[in-house]
Amino acid sequence: MSERPALSYKARRRWSLVILLVGMPLYVVVAVNFTDWLRGVWPTMPWPVELVVFVLFGLLWVLPFKFVFRGVGQADPEEQGRD
């Protein structure tokens, strides 16, 4: 017996849109402000440190939302069962 996800397919699609259209721009603003603050504290930051910071910010946003985006680009599994 397979477990049902906490969110339905349609709910995950809606939440993924909200995250991408609202959450992502807010996250970008926070990330840019943090890196600007970091450059103010450490004006001559070495480029490898800066690269690590940007890579971490680029990957960090997806970790809490991984379950929302899983399978969203595929066909609705509930619709396939009706055919």
Phi, psi and omega in degrees: 000124181273146179278144177274137179295157181297326178248142177288168180300315181294322178294320178295323177296317179295314180296325179295322176295316178299316180297316183287324184272332182246310185291319182297313177299322177296320179296321179297318178298316179296316181296317180293318178296321178294316180292325175296318177298317180297321177292329176290324179285321185232080188298329181253054181293128178297147184297328177295325178293317178297320178298315179298318179299314181292323177294317178299315177295327179291330181261335187295328185292332187279336185302312180289341186251011183302320181292333180287320185275346184295118175080005183291329181280357180263173179292155180296121182294333179288328179287327180293327181289340182275342183289000000 
